[in-house]
Amino acid sequence: MKGSKPFRFKQFSVSHHRSSMKVGVDGVLVGCLANVYKANTILDIGTGCGLVALIAAQRNRKALVTGIDLHPESVEEATYNFNSSPFASRLAAINCNFLDFDESHRFDALISNPPFFDSGITYTDSARMAARHDCSLPMGELLSKSERLLSPDGVITIIFPSERIDSVKADAKAAGLFICRQTLIRGHAEAPVKRIVAELRRENNTQDSGQGTIISELSLMKKGLDPTEEYRILTKDFYINY
């Protein structure tokens, strides 16, 4: 794609100059932490340039992975990235409003780096702004629609700012879901928690019935700019310099 500078990972490259969602740490985190190993079908909600879908396809070599996005140029770029990858036969990108997506489909894993800046604005002047604000896809609607697309033992993995945890829990409960796992993300060991990667299941899911939420932590950097050993291990199959 002329004029673009792709971001190169070990097994694929991602062009992202036209997409509403660029390559970033949040996408890498949710892609690497998502529970996808047992999934036969995976849906990446708000795929943008396709980064999360590509990570999922690399981690699970049998799954069929679909990326969905409202932004036509994102879908075009994601399709280019998918077709240029070693996983092209298992990847597809669809231009569609997620809330209108056909509910006859069922997925074993749904993943999203969703819009989460709840600023109260109702006007967005760019695709990226729309992708980052709740006005394009409120969390409650995302979770409610996702629950209807889940296979019986399916899971949903999302990333969001730590200050949103109470509202996410309330939205999950309203959708008939509960958070079974949380990974608390810190910039470094002494920094406050900035992001949470959460895994959700249906409340009546027998795999987690009667269990509380499993909570772990992940620090990204040591003091300075070097990645921590735990972050290196998490992303070692993706970043070229590891």
C-alpha positions in Angstrom: 0.0 0.0 0.0 1.7 3.1 -1.3 2.7 5.7 1.2 2.3 3.5 4.2 4.9 2.4 6.7 3.8 -1.0 8.1 4.5 -2.1 11.6 6.4 -5.4 11.4 5.9 -8.3 13.7 7.7 -11.6 13.6 5.1 -13.4 11.4 3.1 -10.6 9.9 3.1 -6.9 9.1 0.4 -4.4 9.7 -0.3 -1.3 7.5 -2.3 1.1 9.7 -2.3 4.6 8.2 -5.9 4.4 6.9 -7.5 2.6 9.8 -9.5 4.1 12.7 -7.5 1.9 15.1 -3.8 1.9 14.7 -1.2 -0.5 16.1 -0.8 0.1 19.8 0.0 -1.5 23.2 -3.7 -1.9 24.1 -4.3 -4.0 21.0 -1.2 -6.1 21.6 -2.3 -6.7 25.2 -5.8 -7.8 24.5 -4.7 -9.9 21.6 -2.0 -11.7 23.7 -4.1 -12.1 26.9 -7.4 -13.2 25.2 -8.5 -16.8 25.9 -8.5 -18.2 22.3 -6.7 -21.5 22.5 -9.9 -23.7 22.5 -11.9 -21.5 20.1 -12.9 -22.7 16.6 -14.4 -19.3 15.8 -13.2 -15.9 16.9 -14.7 -12.4 16.4 -12.6 -9.2 16.7 -15.1 -6.4 17.3 -13.8 -3.0 16.0 -10.9 -4.6 14.2 -9.4 -1.4 12.8 -6.2 -2.4 11.0 -6.8 -6.0 12.0 -4.0 -6.3 14.6 -6.0 -8.1 17.3 -7.4 -10.6 14.7 -3.9 -11.3 13.4 -2.6 -12.0 16.8 -5.5 -14.3 17.5 -4.9 -16.2 14.2 -1.3 -16.7 15.1 -2.0 -17.9 18.6 -4.7 -20.3 17.5 -3.7 -22.1 14.2 -7.1 -23.8 13.6 -9.6 -21.0 14.4 -11.5 -19.0 11.8 -11.1 -15.3 12.7 -13.5 -12.6 11.6 -12.8 -8.9 12.1 -15.8 -6.5 12.0 -15.6 -2.7 11.7 -18.0 0.2 10.9 -15.3 2.2 9.1 -14.9 1.1 5.4 -11.3 2.1 5.1 -10.4 0.1 8.2 -12.0 -2.9 6.6 -10.1 -2.4 3.4 -6.8 -2.1 5.2 -7.6 -5.0 7.5 -8.4 -7.1 4.4 -5.0 -6.1 2.9 -3.2 -7.1 6.1 -5.1 -10.4 6.4 -4.4 -11.3 2.8 -0.7 -10.5 3.2 -0.4 -12.7 6.3 0.4 -16.5 6.6 -3.1 -16.9 8.0 -5.0 -15.5 5.1 -7.2 -18.5 4.5 -8.6 -18.2 8.1 -9.2 -14.5 8.2 -12.0 -12.3 7.0 -13.0 -8.6 7.5 -16.6 -7.4 7.3 -17.8 -3.8 7.0 -20.8 -3.7 9.3 -22.2 -2.0 12.4 -21.6 -4.6 15.2 -25.1 -3.9 16.6 -26.6 -5.0 13.2 -24.4 -8.2 12.9 -26.4 -11.4 12.1 -27.1 -13.1 15.4 -27.5 -16.5 13.8 -23.7 -16.7 14.0 -22.0 -18.1 17.2 -18.4 -17.5 18.3 -16.3 -19.3 20.9 -14.2 -16.2 21.6 -15.1 -12.5 21.1 -12.3 -9.9 21.5 -12.4 -6.2 21.5 -10.2 -3.1 22.1 -13.4 -1.1 22.3 -14.2 2.6 22.3 -13.8 3.7 25.9 -13.3 7.4 26.4 -16.6 8.3 28.0 -16.2 12.0 27.4 -19.9 12.8 26.9 -19.3 14.1 23.4 -21.8 13.3 20.7 -19.9 14.6 17.7 -16.7 13.0 16.3 -14.7 14.7 13.6 -12.6 11.7 12.6 -12.8 7.9 12.3 -10.2 7.6 15.1 -12.1 9.8 17.4 -15.3 7.8 16.7 -13.3 4.6 17.4 -12.1 5.8 20.8 -15.4 7.3 22.2 -18.4 5.5 23.7 -20.8 7.3 21.4 -19.8 4.8 18.6 -20.4 1.7 20.6 -21.4 2.0 24.3 -20.0 -0.7 26.6 -23.4 -1.9 27.7 -24.6 -2.4 24.1 -21.3 -4.1 23.1 -21.6 -6.6 26.0 -25.3 -7.2 25.4 -24.8 -7.9 21.7 -21.7 -10.0 22.4 -23.7 -12.3 24.9 -26.1 -13.1 22.1 -23.3 -14.1 19.8 -21.5 -16.4 22.3 -21.4 -20.2 21.9 -22.5 -22.0 25.1 -19.0 -22.0 26.6 -17.8 -18.9 24.8 -15.7 -16.1 26.4 -15.4 -12.3 25.7 -12.1 -10.5 26.3 -12.0 -6.7 26.5 -9.6 -4.0 27.6 -10.7 -0.7 29.2 -9.3 2.0 31.6 -9.2 0.9 35.2 -11.6 3.7 36.3 -14.4 2.1 34.3 -14.4 -1.2 36.3 -17.6 -0.5 38.3 -19.6 0.5 35.2 -18.2 -2.5 33.2 -19.3 -4.8 36.0 -22.8 -3.2 36.0 -23.0 -3.5 32.2 -21.8 -7.1 32.3 -24.5 -8.0 35.0 -27.2 -6.4 32.9 -26.1 -8.5 29.9 -26.1 -11.8 31.9 -22.3 -11.9 32.1 -19.7 -11.9 34.8 -16.0 -11.1 34.9 -14.2 -14.4 35.6 -10.6 -13.1 35.1 -8.9 -9.7 35.3 -5.4 -8.7 34.4 -4.5 -5.3 36.0 -2.0 -3.4 33.7 0.6 -1.0 35.2 3.1 1.0 33.2 5.7 -0.1 35.8 5.6 -1.8 39.2 5.0 1.4 41.2 2.6 3.0 38.8 -1.2 3.0 39.3 -3.3 0.5 37.4 -4.2 2.1 34.0 -5.8 -0.6 32.1 -7.8 -3.8 32.8 -8.0 -6.8 30.5 -11.2 -8.7 31.5 -12.5 -12.1 30.5 -16.3 -12.5 30.7 -18.6 -15.5 30.5 -22.3 -16.1 30.9 -23.4 -16.1 34.5 -24.7 -19.7 34.2 -21.5 -21.0 32.6 -20.7 -24.3 34.4 -17.0 -23.9 34.0 -16.9 -21.0 36.4 -20.0 -21.6 38.5 -19.5 -20.5 42.1 -16.0 -19.2 41.5 -14.9 -15.6 42.1 -12.9 -13.5 39.8 -9.2 -14.5 39.2 -7.1 -11.4 39.4 -3.5 -11.0 38.2 -1.2 -8.1 37.5 1.2 -7.2 34.6 3.8 -4.4 34.7 5.0 -3.4 31.2 8.2 -1.6 31.9 11.1 -1.6 34.4 12.2 1.8 35.6 13.4 3.3 32.4 12.2 2.0 29.0 13.1 -1.7 29.1 10.2 -4.1 29.1 9.7 -6.3 32.1 10.5 -10.0 31.8 6.8 -10.9 32.1 5.9 -8.5 29.2 8.7 -10.0 27.1 7.3 -13.5 27.7 3.8 -12.5 26.9 4.8 -10.9 23.6 7.9 -12.8 22.6 6.2 -14.5 19.7 5.2 -11.2 18.1 7.7 -8.3 18.7 10.8 -8.7 16.4 13.3 -7.2 18.9 12.6 -10.0 21.5 
